[in-house]
C-alpha cells in the first residue's frame, strides 16, 4: 500500500479559468455534434451562478454613473462660480472619469477579471497611441496647462497665435475664438502655449492715446489748451486717480508737423468707442481755434541762373584730346 501510494503522481489543482475554458470547449464540441444536453448542464453549473454577480456589478456601475455625475457637479460648482468657468468644467470632468474608472476596475476585480493582464495591454496600447498622436498629445498637455494656470478665460479679448478675438471656449485640444467681424477661429493649444499671449481685456482700465500733428506756425500754448479742452469733454467717462486721468504731451518735432499725444484712461469696455469720440473731438477743437493739421510735405527751392551770368565766369571746360596722324611705318610726320 505504501508503494502504491508513493507511485501515484502528484498534480496541481487546475485553476478555475482552465476548468471553465475546458467546459466551454466541451459544450461547443457537443453542439457541433448535435448534442445539447451539455449546454443545459453548462448553463446550470457555470452561467447561472455567475449571472447574479454580473447583474449586480452592472447595477453598481449604473448607480455609480449618477453618483459620479453628482459628485463632479457638487465639487465643480463653487469653482465655476468663484474662480473660473473653464477650470471648474475641467475639474468636474476629471472627477467624473476618475470615479467611473475606479468603480469599473473594482467591479471587474470582484468578478474575477484579470486586471494585471489588462493593465499590461493598456500600457502597451497607450505607448503605441502616444507615438502615433504626438501632436494631439502636445495639444492636450498645452490645454491642461492653460486650464490650470489660466492665462486667459472665456470672455476675454486676446491676441494669440497671430490672431485677435474673444475667447468662446477652451477645450483640452483646441481654443475657439470669435473675431470682431463674427468669424469663428479654432486654434490648436500647442500653437498658443508656444507663442506670446496678449490678454487685451485682462485689466479693468485701458489708456486711450491719440496722436495728432499740427502746423509749425501754431502757438504751442494755444495747441495744448485746445487738446486739453478736447479731453475734458469726456470727464464723465475718464477714470481718475493716481496714474490715471488725462494728459496732453508734446511728443516730437516731426518732418512736417509738431506731434502731440492726447491720453485718457477709460474702462476697457469703452476703449474703442471713446477712442473714436476723442479723435473726432480733437479735430473739432483744433478747427475751432484755427489750428491746421498739415499734410506730409517737402519744400524744394529752385535757383535760376541766367546765361549772361555764366559768360563772365571763368570755367574750365574739358575738351576731348585730338589724335595726331602717323605714317604706316609708325613715324610721326614733321619729325626732325
Secondary structure, DSSP 4 states (H G I P E B T S, - for coil): -HHHHHHSPP-PPPPHHHHHHHHHHHHHHHHHTT--HHHHHHIIIIIHHHHHHHHHHHHHHHHHHHHHHHHHHHHHHHHHHHT-HHHHHHHHHHHHHHHHHHHHHHHHHHTT--HHHHHHHHHHHHHHHHHHTHHHHHHHHHHHHHHHH-SS-TT-EEEETTEEEEEEEE-SSEEEEE-TTS-EEEEEHHHHHTS--EETTSSSEEEEEEEEEE-TTS-HHHHHHHHHHHHHTTTTTPPPSTT-SEEEEEEEE-SSSEEEEEEEEEEGGGHHHHHHHHHHHHHHHHHHTT---PPP----------HHHHHTS------PPPPPPB-TTSPBTT--
